[in-house]
């Protein structure tokens, strides 16, 4: 597995450049050198995957995304499955945060304030 040093996503070994930012991939990230990772969840689509990573990073949980096309001919921005990996030592904390994210998605949006 190779990593993008800029966006910290993971890719198959045969990929040389990050498809998102064009940066050359590296064999490992120095900040992850002594961390054992565990799979947190699978997510389809970049928006939710990046939302989860942002929340994890805001809570000081080391994480990265691994992505793979779900279809043979994926449509750009669709049909990509992301797997979120987190520091194994913080897996339970990450699961709790993931539950909070999923609960917030189930909430009804607040109505617009028409009085302004």
C-alpha positions as CSV (number, residue, x, y, z in Angstrom):
1,X,0.0,0.0,0.0
2,X,1.2,3.5,-0.8
3,X,0.2,6.8,0.8
4,X,-0.2,10.4,-0.3
5,X,1.9,12.6,2.0
6,X,-0.4,15.6,1.4
7,X,-3.9,14.2,1.8
8,X,-2.9,11.0,3.6
9,X,-5.0,8.7,1.5
10,X,-3.9,5.1,0.8
11,X,-3.7,3.5,-2.6
12,X,-2.7,0.2,-4.3
13,X,1.0,-0.3,-4.8
14,X,0.8,0.1,-8.6
15,X,-0.5,3.7,-8.3
16,X,2.3,6.3,-8.4
17,X,0.6,9.6,-8.0
18,X,-2.4,10.7,-5.9
19,X,-5.5,10.9,-8.1
20,X,-6.8,13.8,-6.0
21,X,-3.8,16.1,-5.7
22,X,-1.2,14.7,-8.1
23,X,1.5,14.3,-5.4
24,X,3.9,11.4,-5.7
25,X,3.0,8.6,-3.4
26,X,5.3,7.2,-0.7
27,X,5.7,3.7,0.9
28,X,4.9,4.9,4.4
29,X,4.0,8.1,6.3
30,X,6.5,9.0,9.0
31,X,3.8,10.1,11.5
32,X,2.2,6.6,11.2
33,X,5.4,4.6,11.5
34,X,4.8,3.2,15.0
35,X,1.0,3.0,14.8
36,X,-1.1,-0.2,14.2
37,X,-4.2,0.6,12.2
38,X,-7.7,-1.1,12.3
39,X,-10.6,-0.8,9.9
40,X,-13.3,1.5,11.2
41,X,-15.9,1.5,8.4
42,X,-16.6,1.4,4.7
43,X,-18.2,4.5,3.1
44,X,-19.4,5.0,-0.5
45,X,-18.6,8.5,-1.7
46,X,-15.9,11.1,-0.9
47,X,-18.1,13.6,1.0
48,X,-19.0,11.3,3.9
49,X,-15.5,9.7,3.9
50,X,-13.9,13.1,4.2
51,X,-16.4,14.2,6.9
52,X,-15.5,11.2,9.0
53,X,-11.8,11.8,8.6
54,X,-12.2,15.5,9.5
55,X,-14.1,14.6,12.7
56,X,-11.5,11.9,13.6
57,X,-8.6,14.3,13.0
58,X,-10.3,17.1,15.1
59,X,-10.4,14.5,17.9
60,X,-6.7,13.6,17.5
61,X,-7.3,10.2,16.1
62,X,-4.8,9.1,13.6
63,X,-6.5,7.8,10.4
64,X,-6.3,7.4,6.7
65,X,-8.6,6.5,3.8
66,X,-8.2,3.7,1.3
67,X,-10.3,3.9,-1.8
68,X,-11.2,1.5,-4.5
69,X,-13.7,1.7,-7.4
70,X,-16.8,-0.3,-6.8
71,X,-17.6,-0.6,-10.6
72,X,-15.4,-1.5,-13.5
73,X,-16.1,1.9,-15.1
74,X,-16.8,4.3,-12.2
75,X,-18.3,7.7,-12.8
76,X,-16.1,10.5,-11.4
77,X,-17.1,11.2,-7.8
78,X,-19.4,8.1,-7.7
79,X,-18.9,4.4,-7.3
80,X,-15.8,4.7,-5.1
81,X,-15.8,2.9,-1.9
82,X,-13.6,4.3,0.9
83,X,-12.4,2.4,3.9
84,X,-11.5,4.4,6.9
85,X,-8.6,3.1,9.1
86,X,-7.8,4.4,12.5
87,X,-5.2,3.9,15.2
88,X,-6.1,0.6,16.8
89,X,-5.6,2.1,20.3
90,X,-8.3,4.7,19.6
91,X,-10.7,2.4,17.8
92,X,-13.5,2.5,20.5
93,X,-13.3,6.3,20.6
94,X,-13.5,6.4,16.8
95,X,-16.6,4.1,16.8
96,X,-18.3,6.4,19.3
97,X,-17.6,9.4,17.1
98,X,-18.9,7.5,14.0
99,X,-22.1,6.8,15.9
100,X,-22.5,10.5,16.6
101,X,-22.0,11.3,12.9
102,X,-24.6,8.8,11.9
103,X,-27.1,10.1,14.4
104,X,-26.6,13.6,13.2
105,X,-27.3,12.5,9.6
106,X,-30.6,11.0,10.7
107,X,-31.8,14.3,12.2
108,X,-34.2,16.5,10.3
109,X,-32.7,19.7,9.1
110,X,-33.7,22.8,11.0
111,X,-36.3,25.0,9.2
112,X,-35.2,28.2,7.7
113,X,-35.8,31.3,9.8
114,X,-38.3,33.3,7.8
115,X,-38.5,36.1,10.4
116,X,-35.3,37.8,9.1
